[in-house]
Amino acid sequence: MKIGIIGAGNIGATLARKLAAGGHAVKLANSKGPDTIRDLAGDIGAAAVSKEEAVRGVEVVVLSIPFANYRDLAGLFKGVPEEVVVIDTSNYYPFRDGAIADVDDGMPESVWVSGQIGRPVVKAWNAVLATTLAEKGRPDATDGRIAIPVAGDAPRAKAIAIGLVEATGFNALDAGGLAASWRQQPGTPAYCTELAADQLEEALRSADRSRAADNRDALIKEFFAAGTSLTHDEMVARNRLGTAADKS
């Protein structure tokens, strides 16, 4: 497929690398212009482009930018055909993004994103740490394969996103419509907890919307206090403990 990725951080660059290695034609863009990522794109096997070029002549656009920066993409998709699938990998963290009243009041993050860019989106790859994405993908049907939730309203778009998630080495779990995508946001049991598909299904069911934001903020405070002392596995373990359904 022809895929444009906007965002060249840990998640965006890793996705570009994996998808290019799988034979997809990938264009990679960031906020600073193609000259700043030309070497990275060359190493990945992608073409460095502007964000305007990234959404043209492609079948899929993956958006992997800080949550608040979606406001900067207003108008970007004007003239882009409706059949182009848009995938959102972002997460809302108020300490980084500033307070966004609609989301704080309960609007699912990707519903807000869709409103900012004027396009329906599929939410995928948001509930996975960068190290998980880069290092823990496994071939199809491998024991212990980690599952990733995928939420969206359009069956065709969600099916394409599911196929791409599978291609990056993870089992894709249909997590329902975009209105239910709060179940895979930060502070929920499905978020960055490295679960198998059956475990992930239960995690999505057990999510408590009233506790999610408090869980998210408590975990961030804990991670900041720990600094760089935590290993990746310790971060996953703390996410599991901090969002457990039976947490007192």
Short mmCIF file of the C-alpha atoms (twelve columns), coordinates in Angstrom:
data_MODEL
# 
_entry.id   MODEL 
# 
loop_
_atom_site.group_PDB 
_atom_site.id 
_atom_site.type_symbol 
_atom_site.label_atom_id 
_atom_site.label_alt_id 
_atom_site.label_comp_id 
_atom_site.label_asym_id 
_atom_site.label_seq_id 
_atom_site.Cartn_x 
_atom_site.Cartn_y 
_atom_site.Cartn_z 
_atom_site.pdbx_PDB_model_num 
ATOM 1   C CA . MET A 1   0.000   0.000   0.000  1 
ATOM 2   C CA . LYS A 2   0.958   3.643   -0.317 1 
ATOM 3   C CA . ILE A 3   1.170   5.042   3.204  1 
ATOM 4   C CA . GLY A 4   1.883   8.533   4.510  1 
ATOM 5   C CA . ILE A 5   3.038   8.920   8.105  1 
ATOM 6   C CA . ILE A 6   3.005   12.294  9.835  1 
ATOM 7   C CA . GLY A 7   5.191   12.211  12.910 1 
ATOM 8   C CA . ALA A 8   8.755   10.884  13.014 1 
ATOM 9   C CA . GLY A 9   9.096   10.245  16.743 1 
ATOM 10  C CA . ASN A 10  9.463   6.853   18.346 1 
ATOM 11  C CA . ILE A 11  6.086   5.503   17.251 1 
ATOM 12  C CA . GLY A 12  5.915   7.125   13.804 1 
ATOM 13  C CA . ALA A 13  9.478   6.208   12.837 1 
ATOM 14  C CA . THR A 14  9.065   2.637   14.075 1 
ATOM 15  C CA . LEU A 15  5.860   2.219   12.111 1 
ATOM 16  C CA . ALA A 16  7.547   3.658   9.023  1 
ATOM 17  C CA . ARG A 17  10.426  1.201   9.398  1 
ATOM 18  C CA . LYS A 18  8.184   -1.826  9.883  1 
ATOM 19  C CA . LEU A 19  5.772   -0.962  7.106  1 
ATOM 20  C CA . ALA A 20  8.540   -0.152  4.638  1 
ATOM 21  C CA . ALA A 21  10.233  -3.452  5.496  1 
ATOM 22  C CA . GLY A 22  6.944   -5.175  4.727  1 
ATOM 23  C CA . GLY A 23  6.949   -3.824  1.190  1 
ATOM 24  C CA . HIS A 24  4.723   -0.783  1.596  1 
ATOM 25  C CA . ALA A 25  5.638   2.505   -0.081 1 
ATOM 26  C CA . VAL A 26  6.037   4.895   2.852  1 
ATOM 27  C CA . LYS A 27  6.284   8.681   2.944  1 
ATOM 28  C CA . LEU A 28  7.429   10.201  6.241  1 
ATOM 29  C CA . ALA A 29  6.814   13.767  7.406  1 
ATOM 30  C CA . ASN A 30  7.332   15.799  10.553 1 
ATOM 31  C CA . SER A 31  6.606   19.344  11.716 1 
ATOM 32  C CA . LYS A 32  10.048  20.745  10.818 1 
ATOM 33  C CA . GLY A 33  10.263  19.810  7.160  1 
ATOM 34  C CA . PRO A 34  11.717  16.962  5.110  1 
ATOM 35  C CA . ASP A 35  15.338  18.121  5.291  1 
ATOM 36  C CA . THR A 36  15.362  17.430  9.031  1 
ATOM 37  C CA . ILE A 37  14.433  13.754  8.593  1 
ATOM 38  C CA . ARG A 38  16.035  12.894  5.263  1 
ATOM 39  C CA . ASP A 39  18.742  10.721  6.800  1 
ATOM 40  C CA . LEU A 40  16.243  8.965   9.050  1 
ATOM 41  C CA . ALA A 41  13.869  8.331   6.169  1 
ATOM 42  C CA . GLY A 42  16.697  6.999   4.032  1 
ATOM 43  C CA . ASP A 43  17.737  4.575   6.747  1 
ATOM 44  C CA . ILE A 44  14.143  3.423   7.152  1 
ATOM 45  C CA . GLY A 45  13.498  3.033   3.446  1 
ATOM 46  C CA . ALA A 46  10.907  5.812   3.305  1 
ATOM 47  C CA . ALA A 47  10.694  9.086   1.403  1 
ATOM 48  C CA . ALA A 48  11.070  12.288  3.431  1 
ATOM 49  C CA . VAL A 49  8.258   14.681  2.512  1 
ATOM 50  C CA . SER A 50  6.265   17.619  3.845  1 
ATOM 51  C CA . LYS A 51  3.045   16.911  5.715  1 
ATOM 52  C CA . GLU A 52  1.123   18.253  2.712  1 
ATOM 53  C CA . GLU A 53  2.833   15.714  0.468  1 
ATOM 54  C CA . ALA A 54  2.297   12.915  2.991  1 
ATOM 55  C CA . VAL A 55  -1.490  12.954  2.506  1 
ATOM 56  C CA . ARG A 56  -1.410  13.073  -1.298 1 
ATOM 57  C CA . GLY A 57  -1.409  10.022  -3.537 1 
ATOM 58  C CA . VAL A 58  -1.675  7.558   -0.646 1 
ATOM 59  C CA . GLU A 59  -4.198  4.979   0.525  1 
ATOM 60  C CA . VAL A 60  -3.540  5.340   4.247  1 
ATOM 61  C CA . VAL A 61  -2.367  8.231   6.440  1 
ATOM 62  C CA . VAL A 62  -1.010  7.484   9.909  1 
ATOM 63  C CA . LEU A 63  -0.995  10.419  12.326 1 
ATOM 64  C CA . SER A 64  1.538   10.049  15.129 1 
ATOM 65  C CA . ILE A 65  1.977   13.504  16.632 1 
ATOM 66  C CA . PRO A 66  1.488   15.040  20.091 1 
ATOM 67  C CA . PHE A 67  -2.215  15.226  20.845 1 
ATOM 68  C CA . ALA A 68  -2.545  19.008  21.081 1 
ATOM 69  C CA . ASN A 69  -0.833  19.433  17.707 1 
ATOM 70  C CA . TYR A 70  -3.832  18.057  15.852 1 
ATOM 71  C CA . ARG A 71  -5.161  21.585  15.879 1 
ATOM 72  C CA . ASP A 72  -2.341  22.408  13.459 1 
ATOM 73  C CA . LEU A 73  -3.683  19.921  10.897 1 
ATOM 74  C CA . ALA A 74  -6.978  21.719  10.290 1 
ATOM 75  C CA . GLY A 75  -7.450  21.930  6.537  1 
ATOM 76  C CA . LEU A 76  -4.694  19.431  5.734  1 
ATOM 77  C CA . PHE A 77  -7.138  16.876  4.378  1 
ATOM 78  C CA . LYS A 78  -9.040  19.267  2.136  1 
ATOM 79  C CA . GLY A 79  -9.193  17.588  -1.258 1 
ATOM 80  C CA . VAL A 80  -7.934  14.249  0.012  1 
ATOM 81  C CA . PRO A 81  -10.291 11.510  -1.247 1 
ATOM 82  C CA . GLU A 82  -12.754 10.180  1.322  1 
ATOM 83  C CA . GLU A 83  -11.560 6.607   0.788  1 
ATOM 84  C CA . VAL A 84  -8.115  7.425   2.180  1 
ATOM 85  C CA . VAL A 85  -7.940  5.756   5.615  1 
ATOM 86  C CA . VAL A 86  -6.703  7.936   8.487  1 
ATOM 87  C CA . ILE A 87  -5.240  6.199   11.555 1 
ATOM 88  C CA . ASP A 88  -4.698  8.039   14.829 1 
ATOM 89  C CA . THR A 89  -2.012  6.741   17.234 1 
ATOM 90  C CA . SER A 90  -2.142  9.630   19.707 1 
ATOM 91  C CA . ASN A 91  -2.907  9.902   23.419 1 
ATOM 92  C CA . TYR A 92  -3.949  12.852  25.570 1 
ATOM 93  C CA . TYR A 93  -1.736  13.843  28.488 1 
ATOM 94  C CA . PRO A 94  -2.763  17.172  30.037 1 
ATOM 95  C CA . PHE A 95  0.688   17.829  31.534 1 
ATOM 96  C CA . ARG A 96  2.087   17.865  27.980 1 
ATOM 97  C CA . ASP A 97  -0.870  18.928  25.852 1 
ATOM 98  C CA . GLY A 98  -2.535  21.443  28.147 1 
ATOM 99  C CA . ALA A 99  -6.104  21.033  29.336 1 
ATOM 100 C CA . ILE A 100 -8.610  20.294  26.574 1 
ATOM 101 C CA . ALA A 101 -12.076 20.818  28.015 1 
ATOM 102 C CA . ASP A 102 -13.994 18.539  25.637 1 
ATOM 103 C CA . VAL A 103 -11.735 15.587  26.380 1 
ATOM 104 C CA . ASP A 104 -11.647 16.334  30.094 1 
ATOM 105 C CA . ASP A 105 -15.448 16.301  29.980 1 
ATOM 106 C CA . GLY A 106 -15.476 12.785  28.510 1 
ATOM 107 C CA . MET A 107 -15.190 13.081  24.730 1 
ATOM 108 C CA . PRO A 108 -13.127 10.124  23.491 1 
ATOM 109 C CA . GLU A 109 -9.735  11.330  22.352 1 
ATOM 110 C CA . SER A 110 -10.011 10.116  18.767 1 
ATOM 111 C CA . VAL A 111 -13.487 11.619  18.432 1 
ATOM 112 C CA . TRP A 112 -11.870 14.949  19.317 1 
ATOM 113 C CA . VAL A 113 -9.069  14.293  16.813 1 
ATOM 114 C CA . SER A 114 -11.615 13.562  14.100 1 
ATOM 115 C CA . GLY A 115 -13.255 16.906  14.783 1 
ATOM 116 C CA . GLN A 116 -9.960  18.786  14.569 1 
ATOM 117 C CA . ILE A 117 -8.982  17.376  11.183 1 
ATOM 118 C CA . GLY A 118 -12.470 17.086  9.722  1 
ATOM 119 C CA . ARG A 119 -12.075 13.386  8.919  1 
ATOM 120 C CA . PRO A 120 -13.161 10.115  10.521 1 
ATOM 121 C CA . VAL A 121 -10.242 8.220   12.009 1 
ATOM 122 C CA . VAL A 122 -9.391  4.732   13.188 1 
ATOM 123 C CA . LYS A 123 -7.612  4.527   16.553 1 
ATOM 124 C CA . ALA A 124 -4.720  2.041   16.514 1 
ATOM 125 C CA . TRP A 125 -1.195  1.586   17.883 1 
ATOM 126 C CA . ASN A 126 -1.957  4.073   20.660 1 
ATOM 127 C CA . ALA A 127 -2.070  1.474   23.434 1 
ATOM 128 C CA . VAL A 128 1.484   0.251   23.034 1 
ATOM 129 C CA . LEU A 129 4.801   1.543   24.345 1 
ATOM 130 C CA . ALA A 130 7.480   2.472   21.816 1 
ATOM 131 C CA . THR A 131 9.743   -0.375  22.965 1 
ATOM 132 C CA . THR A 132 6.871   -2.832  22.667 1 
ATOM 133 C CA . LEU A 133 6.208   -1.709  19.108 1 
ATOM 134 C CA . ALA A 134 9.872   -1.783  18.130 1 
ATOM 135 C CA . GLU A 135 10.946  -5.016  19.786 1 
ATOM 136 C CA . LYS A 136 8.030   -7.264  20.695 1 
ATOM 137 C CA . GLY A 137 6.249   -7.922  17.430 1 
ATOM 138 C CA . ARG A 138 6.065   -11.592 16.466 1 
ATOM 139 C CA . PRO A 139 5.116   -13.532 13.325 1 
ATOM 140 C CA . ASP A 140 1.484   -14.499 12.875 1 
ATOM 141 C CA . ALA A 141 0.303   -17.470 14.988 1 
ATOM 142 C CA . THR A 142 3.324   -17.241 17.303 1 
ATOM 143 C CA . ASP A 143 2.690   -18.108 20.948 1 
ATOM 144 C CA . GLY A 144 2.696   -15.080 23.232 1 
ATOM 145 C CA . ARG A 145 1.854   -12.611 20.485 1 
ATOM 146 C CA . ILE A 146 0.731   -9.302  22.006 1 
ATOM 147 C CA . ALA A 147 -2.651  -7.892  20.982 1 
ATOM 148 C CA . ILE A 148 -3.424  -4.263  20.109 1 
ATOM 149 C CA . PRO A 149 -6.931  -2.745  20.127 1 
ATOM 150 C CA . VAL A 150 -8.287  -1.080  16.992 1 
ATOM 151 C CA . ALA A 151 -11.394 1.117   17.171 1 
ATOM 152 C CA . GLY A 152 -13.300 2.770   14.348 1 
ATOM 153 C CA . ASP A 153 -16.690 3.264   12.767 1 
ATOM 154 C CA . ALA A 154 -16.107 2.495   9.073  1 
ATOM 155 C CA . PRO A 155 -15.762 -1.273  8.472  1 
ATOM 156 C CA . ARG A 156 -13.447 -0.917  5.475  1 
ATOM 157 C CA . ALA A 157 -11.134 1.554   7.184  1 
ATOM 158 C CA . LYS A 158 -10.982 -0.535  10.337 1 
ATOM 159 C CA . ALA A 159 -10.269 -3.696  8.342  1 
ATOM 160 C CA . ILE A 160 -7.328  -1.977  6.631  1 
ATOM 161 C CA . ALA A 161 -5.998  -0.756  9.983  1 
ATOM 162 C CA . ILE A 162 -6.348  -4.239  11.439 1 
ATOM 163 C CA . GLY A 163 -4.348  -5.673  8.542  1 
ATOM 164 C CA . LEU A 164 -1.571  -3.151  9.058  1 
ATOM 165 C CA . VAL A 165 -1.433  -3.794  12.810 1 
ATOM 166 C CA . GLU A 166 -1.099  -7.499  12.073 1 
ATOM 167 C CA . ALA A 167 1.693   -6.710  9.588  1 
ATOM 168 C CA . THR A 168 3.681   -4.958  12.339 1 
ATOM 169 C CA . GLY A 169 3.764   -8.142  14.408 1 
ATOM 170 C CA . PHE A 170 0.736   -7.954  16.697 1 
ATOM 171 C CA . ASN A 171 -2.714  -9.480  16.940 1 
ATOM 172 C CA . ALA A 172 -5.270  -6.791  16.141 1 
ATOM 173 C CA . LEU A 173 -8.424  -6.856  18.251 1 
ATOM 174 C CA . ASP A 174 -11.554 -5.118  17.001 1 
ATOM 175 C CA . ALA A 175 -12.385 -2.808  19.916 1 
ATOM 176 C CA . GLY A 176 -15.672 -1.501  18.541 1 
ATOM 177 C CA . GLY A 177 -16.651 1.944   17.353 1 
ATOM 178 C CA . LEU A 178 -14.825 5.187   17.952 1 
ATOM 179 C CA . ALA A 179 -17.216 6.176   20.741 1 
ATOM 180 C CA . ALA A 180 -15.925 3.176   22.703 1 
ATOM 181 C CA . SER A 181 -12.268 4.006   22.088 1 
ATOM 182 C CA . TRP A 182 -11.982 5.534   25.577 1 
ATOM 183 C CA . ARG A 183 -11.532 1.915   26.666 1 
ATOM 184 C CA . GLN A 184 -8.030  1.922   25.159 1 
ATOM 185 C CA . GLN A 185 -6.973  5.366   26.371 1 
ATOM 186 C CA . PRO A 186 -4.351  6.052   29.072 1 
ATOM 187 C CA . GLY A 187 -5.400  4.923   32.524 1 
ATOM 188 C CA . THR A 188 -7.338  1.866   31.351 1 
ATOM 189 C CA . PRO A 189 -6.365  -1.818  31.705 1 
ATOM 190 C CA . ALA A 190 -5.887  -2.125  27.927 1 
ATOM 191 C CA . TYR A 191 -3.325  0.674   27.736 1 
ATOM 192 C CA . CYS A 192 0.332   -0.349  27.405 1 
ATOM 193 C CA . THR A 193 -0.100  -3.568  29.360 1 
ATOM 194 C CA . GLU A 194 1.111   -6.087  26.728 1 
ATOM 195 C CA . LEU A 195 -1.806  -8.513  26.836 1 
ATOM 196 C CA . ALA A 196 -2.759  -11.485 24.701 1 
ATOM 197 C CA . ALA A 197 -5.994  -11.194 22.723 1 
ATOM 198 C CA . ASP A 198 -8.234  -12.903 25.287 1 
ATOM 199 C CA . GLN A 199 -6.718  -10.843 28.098 1 
ATOM 200 C CA . LEU A 200 -7.148  -7.669  26.083 1 
ATOM 201 C CA . GLU A 201 -10.824 -8.418  25.483 1 
ATOM 202 C CA . GLU A 202 -11.345 -8.685  29.234 1 
ATOM 203 C CA . ALA A 203 -9.298  -5.521  29.843 1 
ATOM 204 C CA . LEU A 204 -11.478 -3.553  27.439 1 
ATOM 205 C CA . ARG A 205 -14.636 -4.857  29.108 1 
ATOM 206 C CA . SER A 206 -13.378 -4.018  32.593 1 
ATOM 207 C CA . ALA A 207 -12.368 -0.418  31.838 1 
ATOM 208 C CA . ASP A 208 -13.837 2.103   34.254 1 
ATOM 209 C CA . ARG A 209 -14.362 5.464   32.603 1 
ATOM 210 C CA . SER A 210 -14.734 7.267   35.929 1 
ATOM 211 C CA . ARG A 211 -11.277 6.168   37.074 1 
ATOM 212 C CA . ALA A 212 -9.273  6.385   33.860 1 
ATOM 213 C CA . ALA A 213 -8.052  9.996   34.112 1 
ATOM 214 C CA . ASP A 214 -7.048  9.583   37.762 1 
ATOM 215 C CA . ASN A 215 -5.214  6.360   36.940 1 
ATOM 216 C CA . ARG A 216 -3.431  8.092   34.056 1 
ATOM 217 C CA . ASP A 217 -2.295  11.038  36.157 1 
ATOM 218 C CA . ALA A 218 -1.195  8.847   39.077 1 
ATOM 219 C CA . LEU A 219 0.894   6.666   36.803 1 
ATOM 220 C CA . ILE A 220 2.537   9.647   35.123 1 
ATOM 221 C CA . LYS A 221 3.425   11.058  38.539 1 
ATOM 222 C CA . GLU A 222 4.893   7.699   39.510 1 
ATOM 223 C CA . PHE A 223 6.916   7.417   36.300 1 
ATOM 224 C CA . PHE A 224 8.291   10.934  36.668 1 
ATOM 225 C CA . ALA A 225 9.317   10.214  40.244 1 
ATOM 226 C CA . ALA A 226 11.130  7.051   39.141 1 
ATOM 227 C CA . GLY A 227 12.989  8.897   36.379 1 
ATOM 228 C CA . THR A 228 15.039  6.587   34.171 1 
ATOM 229 C CA . SER A 229 15.384  3.857   36.777 1 
ATOM 230 C CA . LEU A 230 12.464  1.768   35.519 1 
ATOM 231 C CA . THR A 231 13.012  -0.948  32.952 1 
ATOM 232 C CA . HIS A 232 10.502  -1.462  30.170 1 
ATOM 233 C CA . ASP A 233 9.076   -4.540  31.881 1 
ATOM 234 C CA . GLU A 234 8.707   -2.607  35.133 1 
ATOM 235 C CA . MET A 235 6.752   0.105   33.307 1 
ATOM 236 C CA . VAL A 236 4.400   -2.500  31.855 1 
ATOM 237 C CA . ALA A 237 3.957   -4.092  35.290 1 
ATOM 238 C CA . ARG A 238 3.135   -0.728  36.866 1 
ATOM 239 C CA . ASN A 239 0.617   0.016   34.127 1 
ATOM 240 C CA . ARG A 240 -1.070  -3.306  34.853 1 
ATOM 241 C CA . LEU A 241 -1.140  -2.721  38.593 1 
ATOM 242 C CA . GLY A 242 -2.203  0.924   38.325 1 
ATOM 243 C CA . THR A 243 -5.201  0.168   36.107 1 
ATOM 244 C CA . ALA A 244 -6.298  -3.189  37.527 1 
ATOM 245 C CA . ALA A 245 -10.061 -3.544  37.765 1 
ATOM 246 C CA . ASP A 246 -9.863  -4.682  41.387 1 
ATOM 247 C CA . LYS A 247 -7.460  -1.936  42.477 1 
ATOM 248 C CA . SER A 248 -8.501  -0.600  45.855 1 
# 
